[in-house]
């Protein structure tokens, strides 16, 4: 009887720990994701500048993502297609704030990038003549160009 109780207790403890681990990982990303979004939102309205990665001048799409993540000591390259190689792949129906979203544009398989903020919206630097702004990933021009998303969770969270 005592052995059964100990075995049952050990199994129950193991199962409870397994169920808690994913929630902790999600919680860590949720906190980090919110901070990423708050940082990116500070740049809404700045001009689009091709090759830009400076809040005093403006950003292009990958420069905005690069600069935002650098504020958290995460170094990403200044190209959307190269940024796609970082982090973990995320399905569209599992996006969380702070995830990086990618789109096919201009004949490139991955030619545009932004930061998901929730409610099917993302912050990005669209193109020359348009400021950094929020757009939908499910309607309008971007709806049929979504390629994928990546989630970066730093070690310190």
N, C-alpha and C positions, 0 to 999 in steps of 0.2 A: 504493500500500500504506500509506504513512504517513498519507494523508488518511483512508483507511478506519479506521485505528487511532484517529486523533484523533476522528473522528465517532462511532465505537463507544464510545470512552471518555467523550465528552460525553453520549451518550444513557444510558449506564450510570450516570454520576454523577447525571443528572437523575432517573432512575428511583429510585435509592437515596434521594435527597433527598425525593422524593414519598412514598415508603413510610415514612420516618422522621417526617415532619411530623405525621400523625395520632397516632402513638404518643406524641409529645411533648405534644400537646394532652390526650390521655387521661391521661398521667402527671401533668400539671399539675392536672387536675381530681381525679385520685385522691388526691393529696397534700392538696389543699384540702378535698375531701370528707371525708377522715378527720378533719381538724381541725374541720370543722363538726359531725361526729358526736360527737367528744369533748366539744365545747362543749355540745351539746344534752343529752348524757347526764348532765351535772352537775345538770340540773334535774329528773331523774326523781324522782318522789315529791312534788314541790311541788304545791300545790293549784291547781285550775282556778279562775280568777277571770275573769268576763266582762269584757272590755276590758283585761285585765291584760297588762302587758309589763315587769314588774319582778320580778327574782328574789327580792326581799325579801318580796313579797306573793303572787305567783303569776302565771300566764299563762292566756290563752285560746289557741286554736290558732294564729291568725295572729300573736298577740303573741309566742309562743314562737319562731316562725320569724323574725319581725322582729328580736327581740332577739338571737338567735343570729347572724344575718348581720350585724347592726350591730357585733358584736364584731370583725368583719373589715372594717369600714368600707364595708359594702354596705347602703345604705338601701332598705328595702322598705316599702310601705304596710302599714297595720294592717287589712287585709281580704284574705281568701283569694281572692276573685274578682279583686281588683286585683293581687295577687302573681302570679297566673297569667299576667300580661302581661310578666313579666320573664324573662330568660334564654332558653335554647333549648329547644324541645320535645324530649322524650325518650320513646321507646316503652317500654312496660312491660317488655318482654323485654331492654331495654338499660339498666335502672336501675343506678346506681352509688351507693355511700354519699355522702351529702351532697345528693343530688337532692331537690327539693321535690315532694311527691306531693299530689294534689288529689282530693277526693271530692264527690259530690253528696249533700247532706243537707238535711233540712227544707224540701223543695220548691224549693231553690235549685240551679241548674245546678252551681255551685261554692260549697259552703258549709262545707267543712272542708279543713284542710291539715296536713301534717306533714313530717318530715324522714326520708328513707329511710336505713336504717343497714346494709342488706345482708340476704341470706337471706330476702327477702320480708317484712321487718320494718320498721316505722317508729316514730319517737318522735312523740308528739303530746299535746296537752291535750284529752282527749275531751269532757268536759261537766261541768256542775255536779255536785259530789259525788264526782268521780273525779279522782285525781291524774294528773299527767303520767306517761305510761307507754309501754310498747312493745306494739304489736299487729301482727297480720299483715295484709298487704294482699290476701292471696289466700284467706283463710278467715274465717269469722265475718261479722259485720255489714258490714265494709268491702269484702268480696270483690266484691259486685255494684255497688258505688258508686264505684269508681275511675274518674276522669274523664281524668286525664293527669298528666304530670310535666314539670318544668322543671329545667334544669341551668344554674347560674350559675358561670362561671369568671371570676374577677377578673383584671384586667390585670396585676397584680403577681405572678402565679404563672406 
